Amino acid sequence: MNIRVSEEYFSQYRAQSAKLSDGSGYAAQLGVYHELHCLKKIKHWIHRSHYHTNVSQAVLDEEEEHVEHCLEWLRLGVMCRADVTLSALQWDSPTGSRLETEYPIPRKCVNFERLKKWSEERAIDVTETGIIDRPYS
């Protein structure tokens, strides 16, 4: 999900993004939505015999490069947030030979529905013709 962001937000970080054609701000995306996109890309790559049928090697190469980008993006996100919620280890059975990870301790999470509502109120379709200013056209 792409959203409209004010110039003031980007200027405080000396950052730039694609300008909206109507002058109402800039296109941006919350990291969580990029991460969800990346998880979907990786899932499709793992199951490429289902999702990528009848595509050229060039398309597969491009998808593989995209998946590498996504893995790096997710790695950085995991390290940045460093969830410190403890997980427990339990044997897979009373006479088990393998430890399994369990999550008995609740995580402190954002209210995703509230975040989604906030994003939807600011949503833009960057694929819509004329939404993004093209500075070199």
Residue frames as a rotation matrix with the C-alpha (Angstrom) as fourth column:
MET 1
0.585 0.811 0.000 0.00
0.811 -0.585 0.000 0.00
0.000 0.000 -1.000 0.00
ASN 2
-0.565 -0.723 0.396 1.42
0.736 -0.659 -0.152 3.33
0.371 0.206 0.905 -1.07
ILE 3
0.372 0.680 -0.632 0.49
0.889 -0.457 0.031 6.49
-0.268 -0.574 -0.774 0.75
ARG 4
0.435 -0.127 0.891 0.64
0.344 -0.892 -0.295 10.27
0.832 0.435 -0.344 0.37
VAL 5
0.238 -0.455 -0.858 3.20
0.948 -0.085 0.308 11.97
-0.213 -0.887 0.411 2.62
SER 6
0.970 0.163 -0.182 3.86
0.146 -0.984 -0.105 15.67
-0.197 0.075 -0.978 3.10
GLU 7
0.507 -0.819 0.270 6.99
0.129 -0.237 -0.963 17.41
0.852 0.523 -0.015 1.87
GLU 8
0.380 -0.327 0.865 7.74
-0.837 -0.521 0.171 18.39
0.395 -0.789 -0.472 5.48
TYR 9
0.871 -0.035 0.489 8.11
-0.255 0.819 0.514 14.76
-0.419 -0.573 0.705 6.49
PHE 10
0.733 -0.615 0.291 10.73
0.666 0.559 -0.494 13.99
0.141 0.556 0.819 3.86
SER 11
0.479 -0.574 0.665 12.56
-0.057 -0.776 -0.629 17.30
0.876 0.263 -0.404 4.23
GLN 12
0.715 -0.214 0.666 13.29
-0.699 -0.203 0.685 16.69
-0.011 -0.955 -0.295 7.93
TYR 13
0.591 -0.518 0.618 15.34
0.165 0.828 0.536 13.66
-0.789 -0.215 0.575 6.82
ARG 14
-0.094 -0.553 -0.828 16.73
-0.750 -0.507 0.424 15.35
-0.655 0.661 -0.367 3.72
ALA 15
-0.581 0.008 0.814 15.09
0.309 0.927 0.212 12.52
-0.753 0.374 -0.541 1.78
GLN 16
-0.556 0.406 -0.725 13.37
-0.797 -0.509 0.326 12.53
-0.237 0.759 0.607 -1.58
SER 17
-0.478 0.473 0.740 10.53
0.366 0.873 -0.323 10.52
-0.799 0.116 -0.591 -3.06
ALA 18
-0.721 0.272 0.637 8.38
0.646 -0.069 0.761 10.62
0.251 0.960 -0.125 -6.17
LYS 19
-0.873 0.395 -0.284 6.27
-0.231 -0.850 -0.473 13.79
-0.429 -0.348 0.834 -6.24
LEU 20
-0.219 0.890 0.401 2.51
0.742 0.419 -0.524 13.48
-0.634 0.183 -0.752 -6.74
SER 21
-0.592 -0.053 0.804 1.32
0.755 -0.384 0.531 15.23
0.281 0.922 0.268 -9.88
ASP 22
0.398 0.847 0.352 -1.41
0.610 -0.531 0.588 17.18
0.685 -0.019 -0.728 -8.09
GLY 23
-0.244 -0.631 0.736 1.16
-0.152 -0.725 -0.672 18.75
0.958 -0.276 0.081 -5.75
SER 24
0.657 0.647 0.387 -0.44
-0.475 -0.043 0.879 17.23
0.585 -0.761 0.279 -2.64
GLY 25
0.560 -0.514 0.650 2.72
-0.626 0.251 0.738 15.50
-0.542 -0.820 -0.181 -1.45
TYR 26
-0.314 -0.787 -0.531 4.97
-0.934 0.356 0.026 12.57
0.169 0.504 -0.847 -2.19
ALA 27
0.632 0.465 -0.620 4.53
-0.419 0.878 0.231 8.83
0.651 0.114 0.750 -2.67
ALA 28
-0.442 -0.743 0.503 5.78
-0.871 0.221 -0.439 6.63
0.215 -0.632 -0.745 0.17
GLN 29
0.352 0.502 -0.790 5.26
-0.216 0.865 0.454 3.21
0.911 0.011 0.413 1.67
LEU 30
0.515 -0.150 0.844 5.37
-0.850 0.035 0.525 2.00
-0.108 -0.988 -0.109 5.26
GLY 31
-0.509 -0.851 -0.132 8.05
-0.856 0.516 -0.028 -0.63
0.092 0.099 -0.991 5.80
VAL 32
-0.410 0.402 0.819 5.49
-0.333 0.770 -0.544 -3.16
-0.849 -0.496 -0.182 7.00
TYR 33
0.683 0.722 -0.107 3.81
-0.337 0.181 -0.924 -3.19
-0.648 0.668 0.367 3.59
HIS 34
0.253 -0.698 -0.670 7.12
-0.912 0.059 -0.406 -3.64
0.323 0.714 -0.621 1.80
GLU 35
-0.682 -0.512 0.522 7.87
-0.687 0.694 -0.215 -6.53
-0.253 -0.505 -0.825 4.17
LEU 36
0.084 0.796 0.599 4.50
-0.217 0.601 -0.769 -8.16
-0.973 -0.066 0.223 3.43
HIS 37
0.759 0.096 -0.644 5.17
-0.640 -0.069 -0.765 -7.70
-0.118 0.993 0.009 -0.29
CYS 38
-0.209 -0.944 -0.256 8.58
-0.940 0.266 -0.215 -9.35
0.271 0.196 -0.942 0.19
LEU 39
-0.510 0.090 0.855 7.10
-0.449 0.820 -0.354 -12.32
-0.733 -0.565 -0.378 2.04
LYS 40
0.606 0.787 0.114 4.67
-0.238 0.316 -0.919 -12.80
-0.759 0.529 0.378 -0.84
LYS 41
0.512 -0.508 -0.692 7.52
-0.838 -0.118 -0.533 -12.56
0.189 0.853 -0.486 -3.39
ILE 42
-0.566 -0.778 0.271 9.53
-0.822 0.556 -0.123 -15.17
-0.055 -0.293 -0.955 -1.49
LYS 43
-0.119 0.624 0.772 6.51
-0.260 0.731 -0.631 -17.48
-0.958 -0.275 0.075 -1.21
HIS 44
0.833 0.449 -0.324 5.95
-0.390 0.061 -0.919 -17.18
-0.392 0.892 0.226 -4.96
TRP 45
0.115 -0.877 -0.466 9.63
-0.952 0.037 -0.303 -17.88
0.283 0.479 -0.831 -5.58
ILE 46
-0.598 -0.298 0.744 9.61
-0.606 0.776 -0.176 -21.00
-0.525 -0.556 -0.644 -3.40
HIS 47
-0.048 0.699 0.714 6.53
0.310 0.690 -0.654 -22.22
-0.950 0.190 -0.250 -5.28
ARG 48
-0.375 -0.178 -0.910 7.63
-0.605 -0.696 0.386 -20.87
-0.702 0.695 0.153 -8.67
SER 49
-0.986 0.057 0.158 6.48
0.152 0.709 0.689 -23.99
-0.073 0.703 -0.708 -10.50
HIS 50
-0.150 0.987 -0.053 2.96
0.945 0.127 -0.301 -22.84
-0.290 -0.096 -0.952 -9.61
TYR 51
0.458 0.377 -0.805 3.29
0.358 -0.907 -0.221 -19.02
-0.813 -0.187 -0.551 -9.74
HIS 52
0.028 -0.556 -0.830 5.83
-0.667 -0.629 0.399 -18.62
-0.745 0.543 -0.389 -12.56
THR 53
0.080 0.073 0.994 4.66
0.499 0.860 -0.103 -20.95
-0.863 0.504 0.032 -15.29
ASN 54
0.398 0.076 0.914 5.55
0.917 -0.018 -0.398 -20.24
-0.014 0.997 -0.077 -18.90
VAL 55
0.933 -0.190 -0.306 7.91
-0.153 -0.978 0.142 -17.35
-0.326 -0.086 -0.941 -18.17
SER 56
0.690 -0.720 -0.069 11.26
-0.033 0.064 -0.997 -16.66
0.723 0.691 0.020 -19.79
GLN 57
0.213 -0.736 -0.643 14.61
0.928 0.357 -0.102 -17.16
0.305 -0.575 0.759 -18.12
ALA 58
-0.613 -0.418 0.671 15.02
0.283 -0.909 -0.307 -13.38
0.738 0.002 0.675 -18.15
VAL 59
0.250 0.787 0.564 11.85
-0.471 -0.410 0.781 -13.00
0.846 -0.461 0.268 -16.05
LEU 60
0.807 0.007 -0.591 13.04
0.415 0.705 0.575 -15.73
0.420 -0.710 0.566 -13.67
ASP 61
-0.237 -0.967 -0.092 16.41
0.845 -0.159 -0.511 -14.00
0.480 -0.199 0.855 -13.32
GLU 62
-0.461 0.161 0.873 14.65
-0.189 -0.979 0.081 -10.71
0.867 -0.127 0.481 -12.55
GLU 63
0.652 0.756 0.056 12.42
-0.281 0.172 0.944 -12.43
0.704 -0.632 0.325 -9.98
GLU 64
0.480 -0.553 -0.681 15.44
0.782 0.622 0.045 -14.06
0.399 -0.554 0.731 -8.33
GLU 65
-0.602 -0.693 0.396 17.14
0.480 -0.711 -0.514 -10.67
0.638 -0.119 0.761 -8.05
HIS 66
-0.052 0.693 0.719 13.95
-0.478 -0.649 0.592 -9.25
0.877 -0.312 0.365 -6.53
VAL 67
0.811 0.332 -0.481 13.83
0.179 0.643 0.745 -12.11
0.556 -0.691 0.462 -3.99
GLU 68
-0.095 -0.923 -0.374 17.46
0.886 0.093 -0.454 -11.40
0.454 -0.374 0.809 -3.02
HIS 69
-0.611 -0.030 0.791 16.51
-0.099 -0.989 -0.114 -7.74
0.785 -0.148 0.601 -2.45
CYS 70
0.401 0.884 0.241 13.53
-0.445 -0.042 0.895 -8.88
0.801 -0.466 0.376 -0.35
LEU 71
0.564 -0.269 -0.781 15.62
0.652 0.725 0.221 -11.23
0.506 -0.634 0.584 1.79
GLU 72
-0.563 -0.826 0.034 18.03
0.664 -0.477 -0.576 -8.38
0.492 -0.302 0.817 2.53
TRP 73
-0.366 0.524 0.769 15.17
-0.392 -0.836 0.384 -5.99
0.844 -0.161 0.511 3.32
LEU 74
0.701 0.678 -0.221 13.63
-0.140 0.434 0.890 -8.51
0.700 -0.593 0.399 5.74
ARG 75
0.171 -0.737 -0.654 17.01
0.853 0.443 -0.276 -9.27
0.493 -0.511 0.704 7.34
LEU 76
-0.742 -0.464 0.483 17.58
0.237 -0.856 -0.458 -5.57
0.627 -0.225 0.746 8.01
GLY 77
0.018 0.856 0.516 14.06
-0.537 -0.427 0.728 -5.20
0.843 -0.290 0.452 9.42
VAL 78
0.712 0.202 -0.673 14.47
0.329 0.750 0.574 -8.16
0.620 -0.630 0.467 11.77
MET 79
-0.210 -0.885 -0.416 17.80
0.894 -0.001 -0.449 -6.84
0.397 -0.466 0.791 13.02
CYS 80
-0.618 0.020 0.786 16.46
-0.056 -0.998 -0.018 -3.29
0.784 -0.055 0.618 13.37
ARG 81
0.268 0.848 0.457 13.50
-0.637 -0.200 0.745 -4.27
0.723 -0.491 0.486 15.51
ALA 82
-0.669 -0.671 -0.321 15.24
-0.249 0.609 -0.753 -7.20
0.700 -0.423 -0.575 17.26
ASP 83
0.433 0.897 0.092 12.16
-0.515 0.163 0.841 -8.76
0.740 -0.412 0.533 18.85
VAL 84
-0.646 -0.727 0.231 13.29
-0.566 0.255 -0.784 -9.73
0.511 -0.637 -0.576 22.34
THR 85
0.426 0.824 0.374 10.19
-0.903 0.361 0.233 -11.80
0.057 -0.437 0.898 23.17
LEU 86
-0.579 -0.674 0.459 11.44
-0.720 0.687 0.100 -15.05
-0.382 -0.273 -0.883 24.62
SER 87
0.333 0.604 -0.724 10.50
-0.754 0.631 0.180 -18.32
0.566 0.486 0.666 23.02
ALA 88
0.235 -0.181 0.955 10.52
-0.759 0.579 0.297 -21.62
-0.607 -0.795 -0.002 24.88
LEU 89
-0.412 -0.387 -0.825 12.02
-0.786 0.609 0.107 -24.90
0.461 0.693 -0.555 23.72
GLN 90
0.186 0.535 0.824 10.03
-0.781 0.590 -0.206 -28.09
-0.597 -0.605 0.527 24.20
TRP 91
-0.817 -0.442 0.370 10.61
-0.189 0.812 0.551 -31.65
-0.544 0.381 -0.748 23.11
ASP 92
-0.609 0.565 -0.556 8.44
-0.724 -0.110 0.681 -32.77
0.323 0.818 0.476 20.19
SER 93
0.418 0.730 -0.541 7.10
-0.252 0.665 0.703 -35.70
0.873 -0.157 0.462 22.26
PRO 94
0.875 -0.045 0.482 7.61
-0.477 0.090 0.874 -37.25
-0.083 -0.995 0.057 25.73
THR 95
0.474 -0.758 0.448 10.42
0.415 0.641 0.646 -39.38
-0.777 -0.120 0.618 24.30
GLY 96
0.991 0.132 -0.019 11.30
0.051 -0.508 -0.860 -36.78
-0.123 0.851 -0.510 21.70
SER 97
0.180 -0.963 0.201 14.54
0.897 0.244 0.368 -36.33
-0.403 0.114 0.908 19.89
ARG 98
-0.451 -0.271 0.850 13.91
0.709 -0.688 0.157 -32.86
0.542 0.674 0.502 18.51
LEU 99
-0.531 0.231 -0.815 13.36
0.554 -0.633 -0.540 -29.52
-0.641 -0.739 0.208 20.21
GLU 100
-0.094 0.579 0.810 10.57
0.871 -0.346 0.349 -27.30
0.482 0.739 -0.471 18.91
THR 101
-0.968 -0.221 0.119 10.10
0.162 -0.912 -0.376 -23.60
0.192 -0.345 0.919 19.44
GLU 102
0.007 0.978 -0.209 7.00
0.963 0.049 0.264 -22.53
0.268 -0.203 -0.942 21.34
TYR 103
-0.664 -0.182 0.725 5.75
0.161 -0.982 -0.098 -19.00
0.730 0.051 0.682 22.03
PRO 104
-0.051 0.692 -0.720 4.12
0.936 0.285 0.207 -18.95
0.349 -0.664 -0.662 25.48
ILE 105
-0.377 -0.160 -0.912 5.06
0.617 -0.778 -0.118 -15.32
-0.691 -0.607 0.392 26.20
PRO 106
0.625 0.715 0.314 2.83
0.711 -0.356 -0.606 -12.71
-0.322 0.602 -0.731 24.51
ARG 107
-0.505 -0.727 0.465 4.42
0.853 -0.501 0.143 -10.21
0.129 0.469 0.874 22.17
LYS 108
-0.023 0.438 -0.899 3.78
0.291 -0.857 -0.425 -6.51
-0.957 -0.271 -0.108 22.40
CYS 109
-0.488 -0.077 0.870 2.39
0.861 0.124 0.494 -5.71
-0.146 0.989 0.006 18.97
VAL 110
-0.934 0.263 -0.241 1.05
-0.303 -0.941 0.149 -2.69
-0.187 0.213 0.959 17.18
ASN 111
-0.025 0.976 0.217 -2.67
0.051 0.218 -0.975 -2.51
-0.998 -0.013 -0.055 16.54
PHE 112
-0.813 -0.429 0.393 -2.46
0.361 0.158 0.919 -3.62
-0.457 0.889 0.026 12.92
GLU 113
-0.002 0.889 0.459 -6.10
1.000 -0.005 0.015 -2.80
0.016 0.459 -0.889 12.14
ARG 114
0.673 0.198 -0.713 -5.55
0.361 -0.929 0.083 0.77
-0.645 -0.313 -0.697 13.34
LEU 115
-0.342 -0.884 -0.320 -2.35
-0.067 -0.316 0.946 1.04
-0.937 0.345 0.049 11.30
LYS 116
-0.659 0.165 0.734 -4.15
0.722 0.413 0.555 -0.33
-0.211 0.895 -0.392 8.24
LYS 117
0.465 0.885 -0.014 -7.00
0.865 -0.458 -0.205 2.19
-0.188 0.083 -0.979 8.66
TRP 118
0.383 -0.424 -0.821 -4.46
0.011 -0.886 0.463 5.05
-0.924 -0.186 -0.334 8.95
SER 119
-0.689 -0.711 0.139 -2.73
0.094 0.103 0.990 3.85
-0.718 0.696 -0.004 5.77
GLU 120
-0.336 0.645 0.687 -5.97
0.933 0.327 0.150 3.39
-0.128 0.691 -0.711 3.84
GLU 121
0.624 0.574 -0.530 -6.94
0.548 -0.805 -0.226 7.00
-0.556 -0.150 -0.817 4.62
ARG 122
0.274 -0.644 -0.714 -3.76
-0.471 -0.738 0.484 8.11
-0.839 0.204 -0.505 2.86
ALA 123
-0.043 -0.311 0.949 -3.62
0.469 0.833 0.294 5.44
-0.882 0.458 0.110 0.13
ILE 124
0.233 0.053 -0.971 -2.70
-0.780 -0.586 -0.219 6.28
-0.581 0.808 -0.095 -3.45
ASP 125
0.722 -0.011 0.691 -2.42
0.356 0.863 -0.358 4.12
-0.593 0.505 0.628 -6.55
VAL 126
0.017 -0.823 -0.568 1.04
-0.336 -0.540 0.772 4.80
-0.942 0.177 -0.285 -7.95
THR 127
-0.659 -0.220 0.719 0.19
0.515 0.565 0.645 2.79
-0.548 0.795 -0.259 -11.08
GLU 128
0.466 0.882 0.064 -2.62
0.710 -0.330 -0.622 5.22
-0.527 0.336 -0.781 -11.99
THR 129
-0.145 -0.499 0.855 -1.64
0.918 -0.391 -0.072 7.40
0.370 0.774 0.514 -14.93
GLY 130
0.080 0.098 0.992 -0.87
0.140 -0.986 0.086 10.96
0.987 0.132 -0.093 -13.89
ILE 131
0.911 0.262 -0.318 -0.52
0.327 0.010 0.945 10.28
0.251 -0.965 -0.076 -10.13
ILE 132
0.373 -0.870 -0.322 3.29
0.635 -0.013 0.772 10.52
-0.676 -0.492 0.548 -10.01
ASP 133
0.811 -0.221 -0.543 5.20
-0.441 -0.840 -0.317 13.47
-0.386 0.496 -0.778 -11.41
ARG 134
0.590 -0.672 0.448 7.79
0.773 0.630 -0.073 12.34
-0.233 0.389 0.891 -13.93
PRO 135
0.496 -0.389 -0.776 10.59
0.022 -0.888 0.459 14.92
-0.868 -0.244 -0.432 -13.70
TYR 136
-0.539 -0.829 -0.149 12.33
-0.182 -0.059 0.982 13.80
-0.823 0.556 -0.119 -16.89
SER 137
-0.222 0.501 0.836 9.39
0.835 0.540 -0.103 13.46
-0.503 0.676 -0.538 -19.26
